[in-house]
Amino acid sequence: MHSYTAEGERILSVHTVAVRLDLSDRTVRLWAARGWLPAFKDGPKIWRFRETDVEAVRARLASRRRRAAAAGGDSSDDSQ
């Protein structure tokens, strides 16, 4: 079952976001709590994410990882 906003936009779970961004579930929750990843709470412990917000973050991460690789840097630190 998929969830959607009133506007028809798909809503994603923590795990789905983690897979798409190649992060751990814990990192996704941390980024949401710190405001680094746009999200909303669906109950006291459940985070939810709009697909367009996740895709925007994925594009920024991909760009950052490409720049780090081109500069010969280590792109494994995704906590920033």
C-alpha positions as CSV (number, residue, x, y, z in Angstrom):
1,M,0.0,0.0,0.0
2,H,1.3,3.4,-0.9
3,S,0.4,6.7,0.9
4,Y,-0.1,9.9,-1.0
5,T,-0.7,13.6,0.0
6,A,-3.9,15.4,-0.9
7,E,-2.1,16.7,-4.0
8,G,-1.2,13.2,-5.1
9,E,2.4,13.2,-4.1
10,R,3.8,9.9,-2.8
11,I,4.8,9.7,0.9
12,L,7.8,7.5,1.8
13,S,8.9,5.7,4.9
14,V,12.2,6.0,6.7
15,H,13.5,2.7,5.2
16,T,12.5,3.6,1.7
17,V,14.3,6.9,2.0
18,A,17.4,5.2,3.5
19,V,17.5,2.8,0.5
20,R,17.1,5.7,-2.0
21,L,19.8,7.8,-0.4
22,D,22.2,4.9,0.5
23,L,22.0,5.8,4.2
24,S,21.1,3.9,7.3
25,D,17.6,4.2,8.8
26,R,19.2,5.8,11.8
27,T,20.9,8.5,9.7
28,V,17.6,9.3,7.9
29,R,15.9,9.8,11.3
30,L,18.8,12.0,12.5
31,W,18.7,14.1,9.4
32,A,15.0,14.6,9.7
33,A,15.2,15.5,13.4
34,R,17.9,18.1,12.6
35,G,16.0,19.5,9.7
36,W,18.6,18.5,7.1
37,L,16.0,16.3,5.3
38,P,12.4,17.7,5.0
39,A,10.0,15.5,6.9
40,F,6.9,15.4,9.0
41,K,5.8,13.2,12.0
42,D,3.0,10.7,11.6
43,G,2.6,9.9,15.3
44,P,5.1,10.3,18.1
45,K,7.9,8.2,16.5
46,I,7.0,7.8,12.8
47,W,8.8,10.0,10.2
48,R,7.3,10.4,6.7
49,F,8.9,12.1,3.7
50,R,7.5,13.6,0.5
51,E,9.0,11.9,-2.6
52,T,10.0,15.3,-4.2
53,D,11.9,16.4,-1.1
54,V,13.8,13.1,-1.1
55,E,14.7,13.3,-4.8
56,A,16.0,16.9,-4.3
57,V,18.2,15.7,-1.4
58,R,19.3,12.7,-3.5
59,A,20.4,15.0,-6.3
60,R,22.4,17.2,-3.9
61,L,24.1,14.1,-2.4
62,A,25.0,12.8,-5.9
63,S,26.5,16.1,-6.9
64,R,28.5,16.3,-3.6
65,R,29.7,12.7,-4.0
66,R,30.8,13.3,-7.6
67,R,32.7,16.4,-6.6
68,A,34.4,14.5,-3.8
69,A,35.3,11.7,-6.1
70,A,36.7,14.1,-8.7
71,A,38.8,15.8,-6.0
72,G,40.0,12.4,-4.8
73,G,38.2,12.8,-1.4
74,D,36.5,10.2,0.6
75,S,32.7,10.4,0.0
76,S,31.8,7.8,2.6
77,D,31.0,10.5,5.3
78,D,27.3,11.2,4.6
79,S,26.6,12.8,7.9
80,Q,27.2,16.4,6.8
